[in-house]
Every structure is written in structure tokens, then in C-alpha cells.
Amino acid sequence: MTTDDKSASKMVDTQDHCLVLLIDDDPMVAEALRLMVEGEDDLRMHYCSDASTALDVAEQLKPTVILLDMVMPDIDGLTLLRYLRVSEATKSVPVVALSMKDDAKLKADIFSAGGNDYLIKLPESIELLARIRYHSQCYIRLLQRDEAFRALDISQRKLAASNIKLQQLASMDGLTGIPNRRTFQETIDTEWERATRDADPLSLIMMDIDFFKKCNDHYGHQHGDEVLRRVAKALSGCLKRPADMVARYGGEEFAVLLPSTDLEGAANVGEQLRSAVEGLKLENAKSEVCDWVTISLGVASCIPMPGEIETEQLIKRADEALYEAKEHGRNRVIKASESVEGNSASS
């Protein structure tokens, strides 16, 4: 391939240059066609006289149109045309068949094999140039359209990925990496509807890190942030079912939502959560409970009934139980004294 041919191939998309590949075993015909194209600034021609290497040349050259002789030794034009249509690199490149005779059956075979046009050798210069330009421009527009679609597809994929990332960022707490309060509220509303429909229990655990402000003031905000992260991870590690969810409710307060779980089952989970956090042995010298970071937990449960209580009342009951846990010495689990609708066990 000549330097001009390589340059022309690279400029197809940006400058709409036409790169012609002539496949013909007759050097006199090739010279005549070359002279017709010579002097045309937007056209470049590459000549291949060996049909056995023509497919490789076409795949490397990436022409915008191929002029293909139908009668050649070793490989006839129809066979080569079929090879061109099978190759991924040339399957869409326009092929103009060249023949010495005007044969209707040959034309039909050419079009059936995937040819785009048919010319009798030697055509008039004005006709040859017009057909080269027409087929090249159609092919170039096809390439540009496909490239635009690819770019659009990439852009849409990136946008979709960005939207997913933004949704994740909007739904997660930036410090702890667990769901935030907004996501918690959306989830409890959804689970409330499901529990109402299925007459299924729904339990909630509200919890606070004991004496967190004193811990933060004594050790500094970096230590406080690390405590929040470690506690969140420990809480998450205790939940085994996909539907169970722990969320950062605000500040040092966390919430655990337990669908299809009654009050006793939720209290058992609460004890596992309390033990897991205490087992971290995170220093809190200013705690009035022990030398480690601990949590206090309030548990509430109900079986939602249509047209009755709302999620806020379940949250309120769990908060009241949490307050009672703090009043009774912290680092403990307290069940709500009664369910939101009167169906929970006593503390």
C-alpha cells in the first residue's frame, strides 16, 4: 500500500475522500482507469492485479469502493465477490462489477452475490467518476452513521452508569456506606404495604451509640467517624436475609428493618447486634457503661392492618423503647411494651 493510499484511508471519515480498489488482471485496463481518476483531488486509486491476494489487500486498505473484474485467472470475479461479502472488513464496501459484455444473467448473478453496480469496460470517464463518487459517498455516510450510533450507544451506556452511580450515591450514606435515612423511609413504606397485603409481621429496631458525643469530643472526629463506620459494618454483618436492612438514621442513630419477623425474633436479632458492637472493643474511655463503644436498642413490631396505623407509629414505638433502654442503663435491648396495634409481646 502506498503512503498516499494509507493517508486517504485515514481521511475517509473526516474529509470524505474516495479510496478506490481496482481488482483486474489486465494492466492496460488498469492504466486506462487510473488515467480517468488521475487529477481528481477527492479520489485515490489502488491497483491489485492478483485475485488471490485481493481479499487481503481489501481488508488492509479499507477502500470506499471496489472495482472488480469478473473474468480473472485462478479466481473468477463472482467467487471473489462472495469472499468479499463474507469478510467482516469488506462485507459492506460497495462493489462495482466490470465486464467486457452486457450479459443479463451475469448481472443477475452479480447482484445475487452482493454486487452493487455493473459497468461495461471501458466506461466513459464521466460515468465512472460519477459511480465511484456515488457509491463511495453512500458507504462513507454509512460508516459515519454507524460511528454516530456507536458513539450514541457509548454515551447512553455511560449516562446509564452515571445515573446508577448517582442513585447509589443518593441512596447510601457517604460515611458508612449503608443506606441512608431517605432509603430507609422508602423501604419501610414498601415493606409496610407488603406486610399489610400478606398480613405479615414487620419489625423495627432503633439504636444509638452510647455516649457517642463524649467519645467524639475525647478522641476527635476522625476516631468518631471510624467508630460509625465500624459499627455500621458490624450491624450489616449480623443481617443474613436479603430483605433485612440496616440504615444510618441520623448522627449516631441506626435503624434495622426486619420484614416477616415478630417481636421476639427481632429482639433476638437486636441482642446479636448489641453483642457484635460490644465485641468490636472500640475504645470509649468516657463511656459511663464500660471502656468500649456500646449501643442501646429499642424494638417494636406489628402486623399492619389496612386503613389503620402508619409507619411513623412503628418508628415512634421503637424510639420509645430505645429511650427506655437508655433510661435503664444503656447497652441493652428493650422491646416495646406493646405492639403498635396491640399485638406485640410485652418487654
N, C-alpha and C positions, 0 to 999 in steps of 0.2 A: 504494500500500500504506500502510495506517495505521501509526502508531507502535506501537500495540498488536499489530498483525499481525507487525511486524518483531521485536518483543520475544518474541512467542510462538514464532516460528520459531527463534530462538536458544536458547529454553529447552527445545526438544523433547527433546534428548538428556539433559539434566540433570534436568529436572523432569517429564518425561512429559506435557507439555501437548499437547492435541489441536488442531491447526490445520486447520480445515475450509475448503475452497474450494468454494463453490456456483456452478455454471455453469448459469444458467437465464435465459431472456429474459423471463419473467413476473415483474414486480416484486411482485405480490400473493403469489405462491407464495414468493418470496424473503423477504418480510416475515414470512409465517407461519412459515417455517422458522427465521428469525432469532429470533423470539419464543420458539420451543421451546428454542433453545440459550441464550438470554439468562439470565443468573443462574447458569449453570454455571461454577464457578471454573476448571475444568480444560479448558474448551472456548473456542475463539475461532473466529469465522466471518468469512470474507471473501467478498464477493459480486461476481461478474463476470456482466454481462448480455450481453456481446458475445462470441459464439462465435469470431469472427475473431481476437480478441486473447487468448482464454482460454489458449492454449498458452504464450504469452509470460508471462502473469500466473502461471501454474502453475510455470513454470521459475524465476521470480524469488521467488515466495512460499514455495516448498518446503513444501506442505501435507502433513499426515499422512493425509488422506483427501480425496477429491474426490466431491462430489455432482453428478452430470451429467445434465441433462435430455436426453431422447432426441429431442425434437422442437423444433428451433430453426430460424430463418431462416438463409439463407446456407450454414451448415454443420450438417448433422444430427449427432445425438449419436454415432452409430456411427462416422462419419468422424472426428470429433474424438477419440473413444476410441482409434482406431488411431494417430492422430498422437501422442497421449499415450504410447502404448506404444512408439513409435519413439524418442521423445526420451530421451536419457541421463538427464536430470534427473527425469523423471516415469515412467519405464518400470516402476518397482516400486511406485509410490504406489497404494494401494487406490482403486478407482473403484466407487462405488455408483450404479447407473443409476436414474433417476427417470422414471416413465412414468404416463400417465393411465389406462392399461388393462393388464389382466393377459393378456399375449399370450405363449403358449408359444414361438412361433417367434422373436419378438423377444428373449425371454430367451436362447434358444439362440444367436442371433446375437451378443448382448452377451457371453456367456461365451466364445464362439469368438473374439471380438475382444480378449479380455483383461480383461473386466469381472470384478469380484469379488463383486458383490451386486446385488440388484434390489429396488426399493421402489415401491409404488403411491402416487402423490400423492393426498392428503396423508396420510402415515403418522401413527400415534399418537406423541405426544411420547416416551413411554417406550421405544417400539420404535426410533425414530430415534436417540435418545441412546445406547441400548444398542449399536446397529450402528456408530455413529460411534466409540464408545469401543473396541469390539472390534477394528475394522479399524485404527484408529489405534495401539492398543497393539501389535498384531501387527507393524505397519510400524515402529514405534519400536524394538521388540525386534530386528527385522531389521537396522535401522541400527546399533543397539548391538552386535549380534553381528558385523556386518561391520567395524565400527570396532575391535572387540576382535581380530578376525582380522588386520586391518591392523597394529594395534599389536604383535601377536604376531609377525607376519612381519617388521616393522621390528626388533623386539627380537632375533629369531633371526638376521637378517642382521647386526646389529651384533655379536652374540655370535660369529657365524662369523668376521667380520672381525677381532674381537679375538683369537680363537683362532689365526687365521692369523698375526696380528701377534706373538702370544706365541710361536708356533712358530718364526717367523723370528728373534725375539729370542733364543730358546733355542738356535737352531742357528748363530747368527752371533756372531762376536767383536765386542764392543761398541766397541773402539777402532779396529780396522782395517776392519770391515765385511765381512770374508771369513768363510767357515765356520770354526767353532771345532773344538777337538780332538774333542769328542763327535760332531760331524757327520762329521768325518774318519773316525773309527773305524766309524761306521755305514756310511759309503760304502765304505771298503776291505773291510769284511765282505761287502757286497753285490757288489762287483766281484770279490772272490775267488771267490764262488760262481759268478758268471757265467763267469769265466775258467776255472774248473775244469770247468764244463759244456761250454764251447766249445773247451777245450784252447788257450786264447789267452794270449799273454804279458801280464803285469801288471808295471808298473814303478813304482818309488817313488823320489822324491828328497827327502832330508832336508837342511836347510840352516840355518846360523846366520849372524847378522850379526856380522862380525868386530869384536872389541874393543868390543862394544856397551856394556858396563858402563862402560868408560873414557869413551866418548862421552857416556853419560848423566850420569856424575859431572862431567864437564868443562863441558858445555853446559846441564845442567839437565834435569829430567824433561819439561818441555814440548817441548824440542828432541828428546828421546828418543822421545816419543810421535809427533811429526811424522815422525821417521825411520821408525818402524814403519808408519805409515800410508802414507808414500810408497813404501816398499819393497813393501808388500802390493799397492799399486796397480800398481807396475811388474811384479811377478810375475804378477798377474792378466792384465795386458795382453799377456803373452807366450803365453798359452794360447789356442789358436784353436778347439779342438774342444769341443763341449758336455760331453762326458764327462770331460774333463780337469778337475782340481780342485786349487786351492791352498787351504791351510788354515793358520791360526795354530796351531802345535802346542803352544806354550807359551813365555812370555817373548819372547826374540828368535829363537826357532826356528820355522821354517816347514816345511810338507810339501807336496809336489806329487805327486798320484796320476795316473798315465798308463795307462789301460786300452789294451789292444791295441797296446802299444809294447814293443819289445825293448830290450836294454841299450844298444845303440849309438844307437838313436833317442832314448832317454831321456837319454843323455849329451849328445847334440846339443841337446836342449831345455834341459838343465842349463847348457850354455855360453851359450845365449841369455838365460837367467835371470841368470847371473852378469854378463854384459855389460850387460844392461839396468839392473841396480842400480848398477854402477860408473858407467854413463853418467848417472845422476842427479846426480852430483858433489855429494852431500850432505857437508858438512864433518864431518871427524872427525880433528882435529889430533892426537889421542892414539893414533891407529892406528899399528901397527908395520908396516903394509903399504904404505899411501900416505896422502895427505891426504884421501881420500874414504871414504865408507862402502862397504864391500865385503861379499861373502858367500862362505862356503865351502860346498861341496855334496858330498854322498855319494849315489851312485846304485846301486840294486840292482834286479834283475829276475828273474822266474821264470815258468815255466808251471806253475801249480798242478795237482797230481795228486790225485785222490780219495783220501781217507783218509790223506794224508801231511801235510806241513808246514802250519803255521797262519800267519796274518797277522803275528803277533808276530815270527816269524823273519825275514820280509821287512823289517820295520821295524828289527830288530836288525842285519841286514846293511847296510842303508842308513846306520844310525847309525855302524857301524864304519867305513864308507867315509868318512863325514863326519869322524870323528875322525882318520882318516888324512890327509884334506885339510888339517886344522888343523896336524897334525904336519909337513906338508911345505910350510908357508909360507903357508897360507890363500889366500883369493881365487882358488880353483881348484876344478875338478870332478874328483872321484876316483870311478871305478867300483869296485864290489865286486870283489874278486879272483876270486870265483866266485859263481855264482848260488846261490840258497837251496837248490836241489835239484841243483846241479851243471851247469846248462845255460847259465849266463851266460858272456859273454866275459870275459877277464881284463882287468885295469886297464892 
